[in-house]
Amino acid sequence: MANVVIVQPSRAPSTWQSGVMDCCDDMGVCLCGCFCYFCLGCQIASDMDECCLCGTTYALRSVYRNKYGIQGSMCSDWMYHWACSPCTLCQLKRDINARKQQGIF
């Protein structure tokens, strides 16, 4: 008789490395997000091996969140993106940078 999987293995839940409103933690990312929003989006998309046109979408945030086991939902991703797109984009870039430094990106 074959073993039946009752609970799927998963990662331990993770959190974002910084908050949405922690823009001043990295002034370079903050300035890029405020004054060159689409350039920052292209940097993020490039980091994630995605099309540059996808860099500023909340869907990319959801893909990243799911990849690293960060708690949240598509709805919360959309709400954050709708409320303050530059802040959420900066948060994503700061998180990518932090994970690169930790060697887990």
N, C-alpha and C positions, 0 to 999 in steps of 0.2 A: 504494500500500500504506500502511495506517495505521501510525503509530508505536505501538509496544508499550511500555507502562510496565513496567519490570522491577523497579524499586525505588520504593516510594511515598515522596513527599516527606514529611519530618517535621521537627519542631522539634528543636533541640539539647536534649539532656537537661538538666533543671534539678534543683535541689535545694530543700529547704525553707529558708526564710529564717532559721529558728531550730530548735533541737533540741526533741524531745519534753519533755525535762526542764529546759528553759530558762524555766520558769514565772516566775521572778523578773525576767525581762527586762521585763515589763510587769505591774506589781503590780495595776493595775485589772482587767486581763483575768484574772489569776490569782485574785483574790478573787471575781470574778464566776463563774469556772469552778468554784471550790470551794463557794461558798455559794449560788449561783443558777444552777446548771448548765443548767436548761432555758431560762432567760432568755438565756444566752450562746448556746445552740443556736438560739434564735429570731433573735438578732441575725445569726448566721452565715447562717441560711437566708434572711433578708431581704437580706443582702449579695449572696447568690447568686441572688436572685429565685426562691426555692423555697418550698414550704409550710413553715410554722413547725414542723410535726410531724416534718419530715425533718432538722431541724437537729442532732440529737444522734446521727444514725446514721453508721455507718462508710461507708455507701454515698455519702453526701454528700462525705466525705473523698476517696473514690475518684474521684468526678466532678471535684472540684477538682484532684486530683493529675493526672488525665488532661488536663484543660483547660490546665494550665500545664506539662505535660511533665515533671512530677516523677517520678523513678524510683520504682518500687515495684510492688506487686500488690494485688489484692483480698484475698489471704490476709494479706499484711503489714498492710494497713489494718485488717482484722478483729482480728489479733493485738494490734496497738497499742491498738485500741479496747477490747478485752477486758481487757488488762493494766492500763490506766489511762485510763479514758474522760475524766476531767477534763483530764488532761495533753494528750491528743490534741486535744481540743476547743480548749484554750487555744493549742496550736501552730497550729491552723488559723486561729483568729482573729488571732493575731500575724502570720501569713503574709499574710492578707488586708489587715491594716493596713499592713504593709510594702509590699505591692504597690500599695496606694492611694497611699502617699507617693511611690513611684517612678513613678506614673502609668501602671502597666501592669495595673491591675485593671479 
